[in-house]
Amino acid sequence: MLNEKTIINGQEMNLSKKEQIGVTEFHKSRIAFAVIFKDDGSYDLAINKRDAREHRVYLKEDFDITDEIFETLVRGYIKPGKINFYITSHFKPVAQNLLTDELITELLNIAKNEFGVGEYNIGNGLVVGIPGGEEWPPMEIVDTYTINDNRCVKRVGNLKL
């Protein structure tokens, strides 16, 4: 299933066949997630592993998330060596207070189970590029963690777990 359309920077766009293939390959290479915050301050993770669908589609189809709510969700993806966070169809950085140790630890545990040991950069916001082209880099790296051979998660950056 190829993604024929997408929304980037608030604009719906039709993807060329080459872009469709590139976007689909990228989506299948990552674990997508969205953080659904509850009124009590807790959250649920809406996880989608190596699926060709983009966030907007899987969240609507699998979790009944409307386009309006979608624009407010913290979301991102996990790939080997990286966890990137962003918000809105503009892929803006997430407020730092939402990137809690609890949330990052939960995502790092998913990363180690799916991709194994190594260093993981935590990115915030994405520099938007061409759909299906090079992977979009994070606007900033906010922290780095190492998962060692014993599969223990240790912070390399300046915050403690």
N, CA and C atoms as a LAMMPS dump frame, in Angstrom:
ITEM: TIMESTEP
0
ITEM: NUMBER OF ATOMS
483
ITEM: BOX BOUNDS ff ff ff
-5.0000000000000000e+02 5.0000000000000000e+02
-5.0000000000000000e+02 5.0000000000000000e+02
-5.0000000000000000e+02 5.0000000000000000e+02
ITEM: ATOMS id mol type element x y z
1 1 1 N 0.842 -1.179 0
2 1 2 C 0 0 0
3 1 3 C 0.889 1.245 0
4 2 1 N 0.823 2.035 -1.03
5 2 2 C 1.623 3.245 -1.132
6 2 3 C 0.827 4.454 -0.648
7 3 1 N 1.518 5.379 -0.015
8 3 2 C 0.901 6.64 0.407
9 3 3 C 0.861 7.566 -0.805
10 4 1 N -0.334 7.857 -1.305
11 4 2 C -0.463 8.697 -2.493
12 4 3 C -0.495 10.181 -2.156
13 5 1 N -0.965 10.51 -0.947
14 5 2 C -1.057 11.899 -0.5
15 5 3 C -0.49 11.997 0.906
16 6 1 N -0.085 13.204 1.255
17 6 2 C 0.358 13.475 2.612
18 6 3 C 0.083 14.935 2.919
19 7 1 N 0.257 15.3 4.172
20 7 2 C 0.127 16.699 4.582
21 7 3 C 1.437 17.093 5.249
22 8 1 N 2.086 18.101 4.701
23 8 2 C 3.343 18.615 5.227
24 8 3 C 3.22 20.121 5.327
25 9 1 N 3.6 20.654 6.479
26 9 2 C 3.499 22.091 6.737
27 9 3 C 2.087 22.608 6.482
28 10 1 N 1.104 21.788 6.856
29 10 2 C -0.293 22.187 6.741
30 10 3 C -0.859 22.112 5.339
31 11 1 N -0.091 21.657 4.377
32 11 2 C -0.529 21.605 2.988
33 11 3 C -0.659 20.16 2.512
34 12 1 N -1.831 19.813 1.97
35 12 2 C -1.983 18.484 1.386
36 12 3 C -1.238 18.456 0.061
37 13 1 N -0.528 17.369 -0.167
38 13 2 C 0.221 17.252 -1.416
39 13 3 C 0.11 15.848 -1.976
40 14 1 N 0.045 15.777 -3.294
41 14 2 C 0.073 14.502 -3.997
42 14 3 C 1.529 14.099 -4.168
43 15 1 N 1.807 12.834 -3.906
44 15 2 C 3.173 12.342 -4.022
45 15 3 C 3.395 11.7 -5.384
46 16 1 N 4.577 11.947 -5.962
47 16 2 C 4.94 11.274 -7.199
48 16 3 C 5.158 9.794 -6.883
49 17 1 N 5.242 8.954 -7.893
50 17 2 C 5.47 7.526 -7.681
51 17 3 C 6.789 7.305 -6.929
52 18 1 N 7.833 8.047 -7.308
53 18 2 C 9.131 7.933 -6.629
54 18 3 C 8.995 8.325 -5.154
55 19 1 N 8.283 9.433 -4.875
56 19 2 C 8.07 9.861 -3.487
57 19 3 C 7.248 8.828 -2.718
58 20 1 N 6.235 8.261 -3.369
59 20 2 C 5.405 7.233 -2.722
60 20 3 C 6.256 6.046 -2.289
61 21 1 N 7.147 5.604 -3.159
62 21 2 C 8.006 4.46 -2.84
63 21 3 C 8.959 4.82 -1.698
64 22 1 N 9.576 5.996 -1.768
65 22 2 C 10.495 6.431 -0.714
66 22 3 C 9.813 6.583 0.633
67 23 1 N 8.625 7.184 0.648
68 23 2 C 7.869 7.356 1.888
69 23 3 C 7.487 5.997 2.46
70 24 1 N 7.027 5.102 1.601
71 24 2 C 6.624 3.765 2.06
72 24 3 C 7.815 3.004 2.644
73 25 1 N 8.958 3.063 1.976
74 25 2 C 10.16 2.393 2.49
75 25 3 C 10.561 2.953 3.85
76 26 1 N 10.507 4.268 3.985
77 26 2 C 10.847 4.883 5.277
78 26 3 C 9.874 4.414 6.364
79 27 1 N 8.577 4.497 6.09
80 27 2 C 7.582 4.104 7.09
81 27 3 C 7.764 2.655 7.528
82 28 1 N 8.09 1.784 6.595
83 28 2 C 8.27 0.366 6.932
84 28 3 C 9.561 0.109 7.711
85 29 1 N 10.478 1.076 7.726
86 29 2 C 11.754 0.898 8.419
87 29 3 C 11.718 1.393 9.857
88 30 1 N 10.625 2.011 10.264
89 30 2 C 10.586 2.633 11.578
90 30 3 C 9.414 2.128 12.406
91 31 1 N 9.501 2.408 13.702
92 31 2 C 8.384 2.176 14.609
93 31 3 C 7.8 3.545 14.909
94 32 1 N 6.586 3.781 14.46
95 32 2 C 5.912 5.055 14.704
96 32 3 C 5.229 5.01 16.063
97 33 1 N 5.128 6.163 16.692
98 33 2 C 4.384 6.246 17.943
99 33 3 C 3.697 7.597 18.043
100 34 1 N 2.631 7.611 18.813
101 34 2 C 1.959 8.845 19.199
102 34 3 C 1.675 8.733 20.686
103 35 1 N 1.79 9.852 21.377
104 35 2 C 1.552 9.899 22.812
105 35 3 C 0.187 10.524 23.025
106 36 1 N -0.709 9.757 23.62
107 36 2 C -2.066 10.243 23.872
108 36 3 C -2.174 10.526 25.364
109 37 1 N -2.1 11.814 25.708
110 37 2 C -2.153 12.222 27.11
111 37 3 C -3.59 12.183 27.61
112 38 1 N -3.741 11.737 28.857
113 38 2 C -5.051 11.657 29.497
114 38 3 C -5.221 12.832 30.46
115 39 1 N -6.451 13.061 30.871
116 39 2 C -6.752 14.17 31.779
117 39 3 C -6.011 14.061 33.11
118 40 1 N -5.712 12.842 33.549
119 40 2 C -5.041 12.65 34.844
120 40 3 C -3.523 12.789 34.756
121 41 1 N -3.002 13.146 33.577
122 41 2 C -1.563 13.329 33.411
123 41 3 C -0.839 12.098 32.914
124 42 1 N -1.504 10.953 32.936
125 42 2 C -0.882 9.738 32.405
126 42 3 C -1.005 9.757 30.874
127 43 1 N -0.496 8.735 30.233
128 43 2 C -0.553 8.692 28.77
129 43 3 C -0.64 7.252 28.301
130 44 1 N -1.065 7.093 27.059
131 44 2 C -1.001 5.828 26.345
132 44 3 C -0.142 6.053 25.111
133 45 1 N 0.55 5 24.693
134 45 2 C 1.31 5.057 23.454
135 45 3 C 0.546 4.312 22.367
136 46 1 N 0.364 4.961 21.235
137 46 2 C -0.217 4.321 20.055
138 46 3 C 0.958 3.939 19.164
139 47 1 N 1.317 2.654 19.178
140 47 2 C 2.509 2.155 18.49
141 47 3 C 2.118 1.514 17.161
142 48 1 N 2.951 1.724 16.16
143 48 2 C 2.741 1.127 14.854
144 48 3 C 4.097 0.669 14.333
145 49 1 N 4.312 -0.633 14.26
146 49 2 C 5.613 -1.183 13.89
147 49 3 C 5.702 -1.506 12.408
148 50 1 N 6.634 -0.821 11.752
149 50 2 C 7.037 -1.124 10.373
150 50 3 C 5.852 -1.249 9.405
151 51 1 N 4.934 -0.346 9.535
152 51 2 C 3.726 -0.287 8.713
153 51 3 C 3.939 0.805 7.662
154 52 1 N 3.448 0.595 6.462
155 52 2 C 3.624 1.574 5.379
156 52 3 C 2.823 2.85 5.601
157 53 1 N 1.799 2.791 6.461
158 53 2 C 0.934 3.956 6.649
159 53 3 C 1.62 5.053 7.462
160 54 1 N 1.317 6.298 7.11
161 54 2 C 1.826 7.421 7.877
162 54 3 C 1.009 7.568 9.162
163 55 1 N 1.522 8.386 10.098
164 55 2 C 0.861 8.575 11.388
165 55 3 C -0.62 8.923 11.24
166 56 1 N -0.904 9.926 10.421
167 56 2 C -2.285 10.405 10.3
168 56 3 C -3.229 9.257 9.926
169 57 1 N -2.795 8.382 9.029
170 57 2 C -3.647 7.295 8.541
171 57 3 C -3.831 6.215 9.604
172 58 1 N -2.729 5.722 10.182
173 58 2 C -2.89 4.638 11.158
174 58 3 C -3.605 5.122 12.412
175 59 1 N -3.371 6.386 12.809
176 59 2 C -4.053 6.886 14.006
177 59 3 C -5.559 7.025 13.763
178 60 1 N -5.934 7.412 12.563
179 60 2 C -7.358 7.512 12.229
180 60 3 C -7.988 6.127 12.123
181 61 1 N -7.332 5.223 11.393
182 61 2 C -7.897 3.892 11.145
183 61 3 C -7.881 2.992 12.377
184 62 1 N -6.809 3.032 13.156
185 62 2 C -6.646 2.093 14.273
186 62 3 C -7.068 2.659 15.626
187 63 1 N -7.055 4.003 15.77
188 63 2 C -7.309 4.615 17.076
189 63 3 C -8.399 5.682 17.044
190 64 1 N -9.079 5.836 15.916
191 64 2 C -10.172 6.806 15.776
192 64 3 C -9.763 8.244 16.121
193 65 1 N -8.541 8.625 15.767
194 65 2 C -8.048 9.98 16.017
195 65 3 C -8.464 10.874 14.85
196 66 1 N -9.133 11.978 15.161
197 66 2 C -9.557 12.922 14.122
198 66 3 C -8.366 13.762 13.661
199 67 1 N -8.518 14.411 12.5
200 67 2 C -7.462 15.293 12.005
201 67 3 C -7.201 16.434 12.987
202 68 1 N -8.246 16.93 13.607
203 68 2 C -8.112 18.031 14.573
204 68 3 C -7.264 17.607 15.777
205 69 1 N -7.556 16.439 16.325
206 69 2 C -6.787 15.935 17.474
207 69 3 C -5.37 15.576 17.038
208 70 1 N -5.24 15.027 15.835
209 70 2 C -3.929 14.633 15.317
210 70 3 C -2.922 15.776 15.411
211 71 1 N -3.336 16.972 15.059
212 71 2 C -2.434 18.121 15.04
213 71 3 C -1.913 18.48 16.428
214 72 1 N -2.54 17.958 17.486
215 72 2 C -2.122 18.27 18.852
216 72 3 C -1.295 17.154 19.49
217 73 1 N -1.171 16.015 18.82
218 73 2 C -0.497 14.859 19.419
219 73 3 C 1.024 14.931 19.296
220 74 1 N 1.68 14.57 20.382
221 74 2 C 3.12 14.339 20.335
222 74 3 C 3.304 13.014 19.618
223 75 1 N 4.127 13.022 18.597
224 75 2 C 4.371 11.776 17.881
225 75 3 C 5.823 11.711 17.464
226 76 1 N 6.187 10.596 16.858
227 76 2 C 7.558 10.439 16.444
228 76 3 C 7.815 9.038 15.955
229 77 1 N 9.092 8.683 15.903
230 77 2 C 9.445 7.345 15.44
231 77 3 C 10.759 6.904 16.068
232 78 1 N 10.94 5.59 16.027
233 78 2 C 12.152 4.952 16.521
234 78 3 C 12.803 4.228 15.345
235 79 1 N 14.094 4.433 15.195
236 79 2 C 14.917 3.681 14.248
237 79 3 C 16.2 3.342 14.984
238 80 1 N 17.018 2.462 14.45
239 80 2 C 18.277 2.167 15.131
240 80 3 C 19.059 3.453 15.401
241 81 1 N 19.393 3.684 16.668
242 81 2 C 20.205 4.839 17.041
243 81 3 C 19.472 6.14 17.219
244 82 1 N 18.156 6.143 17.067
245 82 2 C 17.441 7.425 17.189
246 82 3 C 15.993 7.253 17.605
247 83 1 N 15.551 8.224 18.368
248 83 2 C 14.129 8.409 18.669
249 83 3 C 13.861 9.879 18.413
250 84 1 N 12.97 10.166 17.478
251 84 2 C 12.649 11.545 17.129
252 84 3 C 11.216 11.872 17.527
253 85 1 N 11.05 13.037 18.156
254 85 2 C 9.746 13.55 18.572
255 85 3 C 9.39 14.775 17.73
256 86 1 N 8.09 14.988 17.519
257 86 2 C 7.613 16.203 16.862
258 86 3 C 6.11 16.333 17.077
259 87 1 N 5.577 17.476 16.667
260 87 2 C 4.161 17.753 16.823
261 87 3 C 3.686 18.552 15.605
262 88 1 N 2.466 18.38 15.224
263 88 2 C 1.772 19.027 14.097
264 88 3 C 2.304 18.538 12.753
265 89 1 N 1.596 18.906 11.705
266 89 2 C 2.037 18.549 10.357
267 89 3 C 3.2 19.434 9.901
268 90 1 N 3.631 20.34 10.789
269 90 2 C 4.822 21.157 10.538
270 90 3 C 6.067 20.523 11.164
271 91 1 N 5.881 19.393 11.877
272 91 2 C 6.981 18.634 12.475
273 91 3 C 7.812 19.484 13.436
274 92 1 N 7.116 20.301 14.222
275 92 2 C 7.743 21.223 15.166
276 92 3 C 8.241 20.494 16.409
277 93 1 N 9.184 21.109 17.147
278 93 2 C 9.655 20.503 18.394
279 93 3 C 8.532 20.424 19.429
280 94 1 N 8.657 19.444 20.299
281 94 2 C 7.719 19.205 21.388
282 94 3 C 8.209 19.982 22.609
283 95 1 N 7.3 20.496 23.416
284 95 2 C 7.683 21.171 24.661
285 95 3 C 8.526 20.214 25.51
286 96 1 N 9.666 20.692 25.977
287 96 2 C 10.62 19.854 26.707
288 96 3 C 9.996 19.153 27.913
289 97 1 N 9.051 19.8 28.6
290 97 2 C 8.454 19.19 29.789
291 97 3 C 7.636 17.948 29.458
292 98 1 N 7.288 17.744 28.193
293 98 2 C 6.547 16.548 27.792
294 98 3 C 7.476 15.362 27.534
295 99 1 N 8.761 15.625 27.37
296 99 2 C 9.737 14.564 27.113
297 99 3 C 10.269 14.051 28.457
298 100 1 N 9.423 13.362 29.169
299 100 2 C 9.748 12.916 30.524
300 100 3 C 10.66 11.689 30.501
301 101 1 N 11.346 11.475 31.618
302 101 2 C 12.181 10.28 31.757
303 101 3 C 11.341 9.022 31.569
304 102 1 N 10.131 9.018 32.116
305 102 2 C 9.253 7.846 31.997
306 102 3 C 8.95 7.535 30.532
307 103 1 N 8.572 8.546 29.765
308 103 2 C 8.244 8.363 28.353
309 103 3 C 9.469 7.908 27.565
310 104 1 N 10.592 8.58 27.774
311 104 2 C 11.797 8.221 27.027
312 104 3 C 12.247 6.809 27.376
313 105 1 N 12.182 6.44 28.643
314 105 2 C 12.571 5.088 29.058
315 105 3 C 11.676 4.042 28.405
316 106 1 N 10.379 4.304 28.35
317 106 2 C 9.468 3.353 27.712
318 106 3 C 9.809 3.181 26.232
319 107 1 N 10.11 4.271 25.559
320 107 2 C 10.475 4.191 24.14
321 107 3 C 11.841 3.539 23.94
322 108 1 N 12.784 3.799 24.838
323 108 2 C 14.087 3.136 24.761
324 108 3 C 13.954 1.631 24.948
325 109 1 N 13.048 1.201 25.803
326 109 2 C 12.821 -0.234 25.98
327 109 3 C 12.263 -0.864 24.711
328 110 1 N 11.399 -0.148 24.015
329 110 2 C 10.902 -0.63 22.721
330 110 3 C 12.068 -0.688 21.732
331 111 1 N 12.894 0.362 21.732
332 111 2 C 14.048 0.415 20.827
333 111 3 C 14.985 -0.765 21.053
334 112 1 N 15.3 -1.066 22.314
335 112 2 C 16.237 -2.163 22.562
336 112 3 C 15.633 -3.506 22.177
337 113 1 N 14.329 -3.68 22.36
338 113 2 C 13.685 -4.939 21.971
339 113 3 C 13.617 -5.104 20.454
340 114 1 N 13.473 -4.018 19.738
341 114 2 C 13.329 -4.076 18.281
342 114 3 C 14.657 -3.951 17.54
343 115 1 N 15.566 -3.115 18.049
344 115 2 C 16.785 -2.786 17.315
345 115 3 C 18.077 -3.127 18.054
346 116 1 N 17.993 -3.444 19.341
347 116 2 C 19.173 -3.88 20.075
348 116 3 C 19.955 -2.773 20.744
349 117 1 N 21.188 -3.116 21.115
350 117 2 C 22.042 -2.244 21.91
351 117 3 C 22.649 -1.136 21.058
352 118 1 N 23.185 -0.139 21.76
353 118 2 C 23.865 0.954 21.087
354 118 3 C 23.46 2.298 21.646
355 119 1 N 23.936 3.327 20.999
356 119 2 C 23.646 4.692 21.414
357 119 3 C 22.396 5.179 20.676
358 120 1 N 21.527 5.868 21.402
359 120 2 C 20.292 6.412 20.832
360 120 3 C 20.226 7.906 21.093
361 121 1 N 20.187 8.684 20.018
362 121 2 C 19.989 10.125 20.129
363 121 3 C 18.496 10.412 20.233
364 122 1 N 18.148 11.345 21.095
365 122 2 C 16.77 11.792 21.242
366 122 3 C 16.662 13.119 20.506
367 123 1 N 15.929 13.11 19.388
368 123 2 C 15.763 14.304 18.574
369 123 3 C 14.43 14.967 18.845
370 124 1 N 14.381 16.282 18.627
371 124 2 C 13.144 17.035 18.851
372 124 3 C 12.91 17.975 17.669
373 125 1 N 11.764 17.778 17.008
374 125 2 C 11.45 18.525 15.803
375 125 3 C 12.213 17.938 14.623
376 126 1 N 11.681 18.142 13.422
377 126 2 C 12.359 17.679 12.213
378 126 3 C 12.521 18.834 11.239
379 127 1 N 13.648 18.84 10.54
380 127 2 C 13.867 19.789 9.451
381 127 3 C 13.218 19.161 8.223
382 128 1 N 12.11 19.743 7.795
383 128 2 C 11.318 19.164 6.711
384 128 3 C 12.091 19.236 5.401
385 129 1 N 12.1 18.1 4.718
386 129 2 C 12.761 18.008 3.417
387 129 3 C 11.78 17.524 2.369
388 130 1 N 12.286 16.802 1.404
389 130 2 C 11.47 16.269 0.314
390 130 3 C 10.872 14.938 0.762
391 131 1 N 9.558 14.745 0.586
392 131 2 C 8.963 13.452 0.954
393 131 3 C 9.612 12.318 0.167
394 132 1 N 9.998 11.271 0.876
395 132 2 C 10.58 10.112 0.217
396 132 3 C 12.023 10.283 -0.181
397 133 1 N 12.621 11.435 0.16
398 133 2 C 14.033 11.653 -0.145
399 133 3 C 14.877 11.216 1.039
400 134 1 N 15.889 11.987 1.338
401 134 2 C 16.736 11.697 2.491
402 134 3 C 15.895 11.8 3.771
403 135 1 N 16.289 11.012 4.788
404 135 2 C 15.602 11.097 6.068
405 135 3 C 15.782 12.501 6.641
406 136 1 N 14.702 13.078 7.142
407 136 2 C 14.743 14.438 7.668
408 136 3 C 15.481 14.464 9.003
409 137 1 N 16.463 15.325 9.16
410 137 2 C 17.224 15.367 10.42
411 137 3 C 16.429 16.079 11.518
412 138 1 N 16.762 15.778 12.776
413 138 2 C 16.112 16.487 13.868
414 138 3 C 16.585 17.94 13.92
415 139 1 N 15.705 18.823 14.412
416 139 2 C 16.098 20.221 14.613
417 139 3 C 17.15 20.323 15.708
418 140 1 N 17.015 19.456 16.728
419 140 2 C 18.008 19.427 17.797
420 140 3 C 18.067 18.036 18.416
421 141 1 N 19.242 17.696 18.918
422 141 2 C 19.42 16.478 19.712
423 141 3 C 19.346 16.937 21.16
424 142 1 N 18.352 16.453 21.903
425 142 2 C 18.166 16.92 23.271
426 142 3 C 18.851 16.029 24.295
427 143 1 N 19.195 14.815 23.913
428 143 2 C 19.88 13.918 24.84
429 143 3 C 20.364 12.696 24.072
430 144 1 N 21.221 11.923 24.714
431 144 2 C 21.727 10.675 24.148
432 144 3 C 21.741 9.626 25.249
433 145 1 N 21.319 8.418 24.899
434 145 2 C 21.31 7.289 25.83
435 145 3 C 22.081 6.149 25.2
436 146 1 N 22.659 5.307 26.057
437 146 2 C 23.33 4.104 25.595
438 146 3 C 22.642 2.895 26.195
439 147 1 N 22.332 1.926 25.348
440 147 2 C 21.835 0.635 25.796
441 147 3 C 23.008 -0.315 25.624
442 148 1 N 23.508 -0.861 26.754
443 148 2 C 24.724 -1.683 26.682
444 148 3 C 24.396 -3.147 26.407
445 149 1 N 25.429 -3.972 26.389
446 149 2 C 25.262 -5.396 26.078
447 149 3 C 24.355 -6.12 27.058
448 150 1 N 24.282 -5.615 28.28
449 150 2 C 23.376 -6.199 29.268
450 150 3 C 21.957 -5.653 29.103
451 151 1 N 21.781 -4.833 28.076
452 151 2 C 20.506 -4.202 27.755
453 151 3 C 20.03 -3.243 28.848
454 152 1 N 20.983 -2.682 29.579
455 152 2 C 20.657 -1.647 30.547
456 152 3 C 20.675 -0.298 29.836
457 153 1 N 19.76 0.565 30.197
458 153 2 C 19.701 1.879 29.601
459 153 3 C 20.443 2.843 30.52
460 154 1 N 21.419 3.566 29.971
461 154 2 C 22.181 4.546 30.742
462 154 3 C 22.171 5.857 29.994
463 155 1 N 21.958 6.909 30.722
464 155 2 C 21.939 8.232 30.106
465 155 3 C 23.365 8.719 29.883
466 156 1 N 23.623 9.211 28.694
467 156 2 C 24.914 9.808 28.382
468 156 3 C 24.834 11.31 28.645
469 157 1 N 23.655 11.871 28.402
470 157 2 C 23.435 13.309 28.592
471 157 3 C 23.383 13.698 30.049
472 158 1 N 22.812 14.859 30.336
473 158 2 C 22.924 15.416 31.673
474 158 3 C 21.723 15.171 32.592
475 159 1 N 20.703 14.45 32.189
476 159 2 C 19.59 14.143 33.088
477 159 3 C 19.695 12.709 33.574
478 160 1 N 19.181 12.449 34.754
479 160 2 C 19.267 11.115 35.359
480 160 3 C 17.994 10.335 35.153
481 161 1 N 18.114 9.022 34.995
482 161 2 C 16.94 8.144 34.945
483 161 3 C 16.69 7.583 36.318
